[in-house]
Amino acid sequence: MSTAQRLRQTGASTEGASLRLAARLLLAGQLLFIVITQFHTGGDANNHVSIFARYADSGDWKGVHALQFGAIALLTAGLLGLPRVWLTPDL
């Protein structure tokens, strides 16, 4: 096998691995965000007095928002990984 053939084969497997990683990060981030948001305090968002009182009484708001931030960070990492796969020149 020539060097050019090995480079092509390695490039294809690296591209596939990068695409799979980006897809997994996107999916994991989105699914985690959906699950974590189920624990977010809810109510009528237009009734500010009521909703802010609920937020104040909620003991888990820090954890929920920290986990939402982490889920969005995973999703963003997946989005940032896609151009690396799509914009790399073919060997």
Phi and psi in radians as a Rosetta constraint file:
Dihedral C 1 N 2 CA 2 C 2 CIRCULARHARMONIC -1.365 0.35
Dihedral N 2 CA 2 C 2 N 3 CIRCULARHARMONIC 2.896 0.35
Dihedral C 2 N 3 CA 3 C 3 CIRCULARHARMONIC -1.106 0.35
Dihedral N 3 CA 3 C 3 N 4 CIRCULARHARMONIC -0.709 0.35
Dihedral C 3 N 4 CA 4 C 4 CIRCULARHARMONIC -1.089 0.35
Dihedral N 4 CA 4 C 4 N 5 CIRCULARHARMONIC -0.699 0.35
Dihedral C 4 N 5 CA 5 C 5 CIRCULARHARMONIC -1.151 0.35
Dihedral N 5 CA 5 C 5 N 6 CIRCULARHARMONIC -0.712 0.35
Dihedral C 5 N 6 CA 6 C 6 CIRCULARHARMONIC -1.125 0.35
Dihedral N 6 CA 6 C 6 N 7 CIRCULARHARMONIC -0.688 0.35
Dihedral C 6 N 7 CA 7 C 7 CIRCULARHARMONIC -1.137 0.35
Dihedral N 7 CA 7 C 7 N 8 CIRCULARHARMONIC -0.724 0.35
Dihedral C 7 N 8 CA 8 C 8 CIRCULARHARMONIC -1.099 0.35
Dihedral N 8 CA 8 C 8 N 9 CIRCULARHARMONIC -0.756 0.35
Dihedral C 8 N 9 CA 9 C 9 CIRCULARHARMONIC -1.162 0.35
Dihedral N 9 CA 9 C 9 N 10 CIRCULARHARMONIC -0.762 0.35
Dihedral C 9 N 10 CA 10 C 10 CIRCULARHARMONIC -1.156 0.35
Dihedral N 10 CA 10 C 10 N 11 CIRCULARHARMONIC -0.707 0.35
Dihedral C 10 N 11 CA 11 C 11 CIRCULARHARMONIC -1.095 0.35
Dihedral N 11 CA 11 C 11 N 12 CIRCULARHARMONIC -0.697 0.35
Dihedral C 11 N 12 CA 12 C 12 CIRCULARHARMONIC -1.172 0.35
Dihedral N 12 CA 12 C 12 N 13 CIRCULARHARMONIC -0.715 0.35
Dihedral C 12 N 13 CA 13 C 13 CIRCULARHARMONIC -1.242 0.35
Dihedral N 13 CA 13 C 13 N 14 CIRCULARHARMONIC -0.610 0.35
Dihedral C 13 N 14 CA 14 C 14 CIRCULARHARMONIC -1.173 0.35
Dihedral N 14 CA 14 C 14 N 15 CIRCULARHARMONIC -0.708 0.35
Dihedral C 14 N 15 CA 15 C 15 CIRCULARHARMONIC -1.105 0.35
Dihedral N 15 CA 15 C 15 N 16 CIRCULARHARMONIC -0.751 0.35
Dihedral C 15 N 16 CA 16 C 16 CIRCULARHARMONIC -1.135 0.35
Dihedral N 16 CA 16 C 16 N 17 CIRCULARHARMONIC -0.702 0.35
Dihedral C 16 N 17 CA 17 C 17 CIRCULARHARMONIC -1.157 0.35
Dihedral N 17 CA 17 C 17 N 18 CIRCULARHARMONIC -0.703 0.35
Dihedral C 17 N 18 CA 18 C 18 CIRCULARHARMONIC -1.151 0.35
Dihedral N 18 CA 18 C 18 N 19 CIRCULARHARMONIC -0.688 0.35
Dihedral C 18 N 19 CA 19 C 19 CIRCULARHARMONIC -1.167 0.35
Dihedral N 19 CA 19 C 19 N 20 CIRCULARHARMONIC -0.711 0.35
Dihedral C 19 N 20 CA 20 C 20 CIRCULARHARMONIC -1.122 0.35
Dihedral N 20 CA 20 C 20 N 21 CIRCULARHARMONIC -0.710 0.35
Dihedral C 20 N 21 CA 21 C 21 CIRCULARHARMONIC -1.105 0.35
Dihedral N 21 CA 21 C 21 N 22 CIRCULARHARMONIC -0.797 0.35
Dihedral C 21 N 22 CA 22 C 22 CIRCULARHARMONIC -1.079 0.35
Dihedral N 22 CA 22 C 22 N 23 CIRCULARHARMONIC -0.743 0.35
Dihedral C 22 N 23 CA 23 C 23 CIRCULARHARMONIC -1.137 0.35
Dihedral N 23 CA 23 C 23 N 24 CIRCULARHARMONIC -0.709 0.35
Dihedral C 23 N 24 CA 24 C 24 CIRCULARHARMONIC -1.144 0.35
Dihedral N 24 CA 24 C 24 N 25 CIRCULARHARMONIC -0.720 0.35
Dihedral C 24 N 25 CA 25 C 25 CIRCULARHARMONIC -1.112 0.35
Dihedral N 25 CA 25 C 25 N 26 CIRCULARHARMONIC -0.752 0.35
Dihedral C 25 N 26 CA 26 C 26 CIRCULARHARMONIC -1.071 0.35
Dihedral N 26 CA 26 C 26 N 27 CIRCULARHARMONIC -0.838 0.35
Dihedral C 26 N 27 CA 27 C 27 CIRCULARHARMONIC -1.149 0.35
Dihedral N 27 CA 27 C 27 N 28 CIRCULARHARMONIC -0.793 0.35
Dihedral C 27 N 28 CA 28 C 28 CIRCULARHARMONIC -1.096 0.35
Dihedral N 28 CA 28 C 28 N 29 CIRCULARHARMONIC -0.758 0.35
Dihedral C 28 N 29 CA 29 C 29 CIRCULARHARMONIC -1.086 0.35
Dihedral N 29 CA 29 C 29 N 30 CIRCULARHARMONIC -0.765 0.35
Dihedral C 29 N 30 CA 30 C 30 CIRCULARHARMONIC -1.181 0.35
Dihedral N 30 CA 30 C 30 N 31 CIRCULARHARMONIC -0.783 0.35
Dihedral C 30 N 31 CA 31 C 31 CIRCULARHARMONIC -1.145 0.35
Dihedral N 31 CA 31 C 31 N 32 CIRCULARHARMONIC -0.724 0.35
Dihedral C 31 N 32 CA 32 C 32 CIRCULARHARMONIC -1.087 0.35
Dihedral N 32 CA 32 C 32 N 33 CIRCULARHARMONIC -0.735 0.35
Dihedral C 32 N 33 CA 33 C 33 CIRCULARHARMONIC -1.068 0.35
Dihedral N 33 CA 33 C 33 N 34 CIRCULARHARMONIC -0.736 0.35
Dihedral C 33 N 34 CA 34 C 34 CIRCULARHARMONIC -1.112 0.35
Dihedral N 34 CA 34 C 34 N 35 CIRCULARHARMONIC -0.796 0.35
Dihedral C 34 N 35 CA 35 C 35 CIRCULARHARMONIC -1.155 0.35
Dihedral N 35 CA 35 C 35 N 36 CIRCULARHARMONIC -0.801 0.35
Dihedral C 35 N 36 CA 36 C 36 CIRCULARHARMONIC -1.133 0.35
Dihedral N 36 CA 36 C 36 N 37 CIRCULARHARMONIC -0.641 0.35
Dihedral C 36 N 37 CA 37 C 37 CIRCULARHARMONIC -1.143 0.35
Dihedral N 37 CA 37 C 37 N 38 CIRCULARHARMONIC -0.367 0.35
Dihedral C 37 N 38 CA 38 C 38 CIRCULARHARMONIC -1.115 0.35
Dihedral N 38 CA 38 C 38 N 39 CIRCULARHARMONIC -0.397 0.35
Dihedral C 38 N 39 CA 39 C 39 CIRCULARHARMONIC -1.597 0.35
Dihedral N 39 CA 39 C 39 N 40 CIRCULARHARMONIC -0.045 0.35
Dihedral C 39 N 40 CA 40 C 40 CIRCULARHARMONIC -1.262 0.35
Dihedral N 40 CA 40 C 40 N 41 CIRCULARHARMONIC 2.428 0.35
Dihedral C 40 N 41 CA 41 C 41 CIRCULARHARMONIC -1.103 0.35
Dihedral N 41 CA 41 C 41 N 42 CIRCULARHARMONIC 2.315 0.35
Dihedral C 41 N 42 CA 42 C 42 CIRCULARHARMONIC -2.105 0.35
Dihedral N 42 CA 42 C 42 N 43 CIRCULARHARMONIC 3.029 0.35
Dihedral C 42 N 43 CA 43 C 43 CIRCULARHARMONIC 2.742 0.35
Dihedral N 43 CA 43 C 43 N 44 CIRCULARHARMONIC -2.968 0.35
Dihedral C 43 N 44 CA 44 C 44 CIRCULARHARMONIC -1.306 0.35
Dihedral N 44 CA 44 C 44 N 45 CIRCULARHARMONIC 1.852 0.35
Dihedral C 44 N 45 CA 45 C 45 CIRCULARHARMONIC -1.164 0.35
Dihedral N 45 CA 45 C 45 N 46 CIRCULARHARMONIC -0.354 0.35
Dihedral C 45 N 46 CA 46 C 46 CIRCULARHARMONIC -1.487 0.35
Dihedral N 46 CA 46 C 46 N 47 CIRCULARHARMONIC -0.209 0.35
Dihedral C 46 N 47 CA 47 C 47 CIRCULARHARMONIC -1.678 0.35
Dihedral N 47 CA 47 C 47 N 48 CIRCULARHARMONIC 1.505 0.35
Dihedral C 47 N 48 CA 48 C 48 CIRCULARHARMONIC -1.091 0.35
Dihedral N 48 CA 48 C 48 N 49 CIRCULARHARMONIC -0.686 0.35
Dihedral C 48 N 49 CA 49 C 49 CIRCULARHARMONIC -1.074 0.35
Dihedral N 49 CA 49 C 49 N 50 CIRCULARHARMONIC -0.803 0.35
Dihedral C 49 N 50 CA 50 C 50 CIRCULARHARMONIC -1.178 0.35
Dihedral N 50 CA 50 C 50 N 51 CIRCULARHARMONIC -0.824 0.35
Dihedral C 50 N 51 CA 51 C 51 CIRCULARHARMONIC -1.216 0.35
Dihedral N 51 CA 51 C 51 N 52 CIRCULARHARMONIC -0.655 0.35
Dihedral C 51 N 52 CA 52 C 52 CIRCULARHARMONIC -1.228 0.35
Dihedral N 52 CA 52 C 52 N 53 CIRCULARHARMONIC -0.540 0.35
Dihedral C 52 N 53 CA 53 C 53 CIRCULARHARMONIC -1.147 0.35
Dihedral N 53 CA 53 C 53 N 54 CIRCULARHARMONIC -0.712 0.35
Dihedral C 53 N 54 CA 54 C 54 CIRCULARHARMONIC -1.125 0.35
Dihedral N 54 CA 54 C 54 N 55 CIRCULARHARMONIC -0.739 0.35
Dihedral C 54 N 55 CA 55 C 55 CIRCULARHARMONIC -1.068 0.35
Dihedral N 55 CA 55 C 55 N 56 CIRCULARHARMONIC -0.713 0.35
Dihedral C 55 N 56 CA 56 C 56 CIRCULARHARMONIC -1.146 0.35
Dihedral N 56 CA 56 C 56 N 57 CIRCULARHARMONIC -0.607 0.35
Dihedral C 56 N 57 CA 57 C 57 CIRCULARHARMONIC -1.401 0.35
Dihedral N 57 CA 57 C 57 N 58 CIRCULARHARMONIC -0.274 0.35
Dihedral C 57 N 58 CA 58 C 58 CIRCULARHARMONIC -1.331 0.35
Dihedral N 58 CA 58 C 58 N 59 CIRCULARHARMONIC 2.175 0.35
Dihedral C 58 N 59 CA 59 C 59 CIRCULARHARMONIC -1.530 0.35
Dihedral N 59 CA 59 C 59 N 60 CIRCULARHARMONIC -0.231 0.35
Dihedral C 59 N 60 CA 60 C 60 CIRCULARHARMONIC -1.859 0.35
Dihedral N 60 CA 60 C 60 N 61 CIRCULARHARMONIC 0.242 0.35
Dihedral C 60 N 61 CA 61 C 61 CIRCULARHARMONIC -1.138 0.35
Dihedral N 61 CA 61 C 61 N 62 CIRCULARHARMONIC -0.597 0.35
Dihedral C 61 N 62 CA 62 C 62 CIRCULARHARMONIC -1.136 0.35
Dihedral N 62 CA 62 C 62 N 63 CIRCULARHARMONIC -0.810 0.35
Dihedral C 62 N 63 CA 63 C 63 CIRCULARHARMONIC -1.129 0.35
Dihedral N 63 CA 63 C 63 N 64 CIRCULARHARMONIC -0.734 0.35
Dihedral C 63 N 64 CA 64 C 64 CIRCULARHARMONIC -1.076 0.35
Dihedral N 64 CA 64 C 64 N 65 CIRCULARHARMONIC -0.799 0.35
Dihedral C 64 N 65 CA 65 C 65 CIRCULARHARMONIC -1.224 0.35
Dihedral N 65 CA 65 C 65 N 66 CIRCULARHARMONIC -0.605 0.35
Dihedral C 65 N 66 CA 66 C 66 CIRCULARHARMONIC -1.135 0.35
Dihedral N 66 CA 66 C 66 N 67 CIRCULARHARMONIC -0.729 0.35
Dihedral C 66 N 67 CA 67 C 67 CIRCULARHARMONIC -1.210 0.35
Dihedral N 67 CA 67 C 67 N 68 CIRCULARHARMONIC -0.639 0.35
Dihedral C 67 N 68 CA 68 C 68 CIRCULARHARMONIC -1.088 0.35
Dihedral N 68 CA 68 C 68 N 69 CIRCULARHARMONIC -0.720 0.35
Dihedral C 68 N 69 CA 69 C 69 CIRCULARHARMONIC -1.065 0.35
Dihedral N 69 CA 69 C 69 N 70 CIRCULARHARMONIC -0.758 0.35
Dihedral C 69 N 70 CA 70 C 70 CIRCULARHARMONIC -1.097 0.35
Dihedral N 70 CA 70 C 70 N 71 CIRCULARHARMONIC -0.690 0.35
Dihedral C 70 N 71 CA 71 C 71 CIRCULARHARMONIC -1.131 0.35
Dihedral N 71 CA 71 C 71 N 72 CIRCULARHARMONIC -0.728 0.35
Dihedral C 71 N 72 CA 72 C 72 CIRCULARHARMONIC -1.184 0.35
Dihedral N 72 CA 72 C 72 N 73 CIRCULARHARMONIC -0.573 0.35
Dihedral C 72 N 73 CA 73 C 73 CIRCULARHARMONIC -1.109 0.35
Dihedral N 73 CA 73 C 73 N 74 CIRCULARHARMONIC -0.724 0.35
Dihedral C 73 N 74 CA 74 C 74 CIRCULARHARMONIC -1.089 0.35
Dihedral N 74 CA 74 C 74 N 75 CIRCULARHARMONIC -0.783 0.35
Dihedral C 74 N 75 CA 75 C 75 CIRCULARHARMONIC -1.081 0.35
Dihedral N 75 CA 75 C 75 N 76 CIRCULARHARMONIC -0.749 0.35
Dihedral C 75 N 76 CA 76 C 76 CIRCULARHARMONIC -1.137 0.35
Dihedral N 76 CA 76 C 76 N 77 CIRCULARHARMONIC -0.690 0.35
Dihedral C 76 N 77 CA 77 C 77 CIRCULARHARMONIC -1.073 0.35
Dihedral N 77 CA 77 C 77 N 78 CIRCULARHARMONIC -0.684 0.35
Dihedral C 77 N 78 CA 78 C 78 CIRCULARHARMONIC -1.127 0.35
Dihedral N 78 CA 78 C 78 N 79 CIRCULARHARMONIC -0.725 0.35
Dihedral C 78 N 79 CA 79 C 79 CIRCULARHARMONIC -1.125 0.35
Dihedral N 79 CA 79 C 79 N 80 CIRCULARHARMONIC -0.702 0.35
Dihedral C 79 N 80 CA 80 C 80 CIRCULARHARMONIC -1.245 0.35
Dihedral N 80 CA 80 C 80 N 81 CIRCULARHARMONIC -0.372 0.35
Dihedral C 80 N 81 CA 81 C 81 CIRCULARHARMONIC -1.388 0.35
Dihedral N 81 CA 81 C 81 N 82 CIRCULARHARMONIC -0.373 0.35
Dihedral C 81 N 82 CA 82 C 82 CIRCULARHARMONIC -1.134 0.35
Dihedral N 82 CA 82 C 82 N 83 CIRCULARHARMONIC -0.802 0.35
Dihedral C 82 N 83 CA 83 C 83 CIRCULARHARMONIC -1.072 0.35
Dihedral N 83 CA 83 C 83 N 84 CIRCULARHARMONIC -0.525 0.35
Dihedral C 83 N 84 CA 84 C 84 CIRCULARHARMONIC -1.051 0.35
Dihedral N 84 CA 84 C 84 N 85 CIRCULARHARMONIC -0.631 0.35
Dihedral C 84 N 85 CA 85 C 85 CIRCULARHARMONIC -1.367 0.35
Dihedral N 85 CA 85 C 85 N 86 CIRCULARHARMONIC -0.797 0.35
Dihedral C 85 N 86 CA 86 C 86 CIRCULARHARMONIC -1.359 0.35
Dihedral N 86 CA 86 C 86 N 87 CIRCULARHARMONIC -0.506 0.35
Dihedral C 86 N 87 CA 87 C 87 CIRCULARHARMONIC -1.738 0.35
Dihedral N 87 CA 87 C 87 N 88 CIRCULARHARMONIC -0.030 0.35
Dihedral C 87 N 88 CA 88 C 88 CIRCULARHARMONIC -1.306 0.35
Dihedral N 88 CA 88 C 88 N 89 CIRCULARHARMONIC 2.345 0.35
Dihedral C 88 N 89 CA 89 C 89 CIRCULARHARMONIC -1.213 0.35
Dihedral N 89 CA 89 C 89 N 90 CIRCULARHARMONIC 2.561 0.35
Dihedral C 89 N 90 CA 90 C 90 CIRCULARHARMONIC -1.226 0.35
Dihedral N 90 CA 90 C 90 N 91 CIRCULARHARMONIC 2.513 0.35
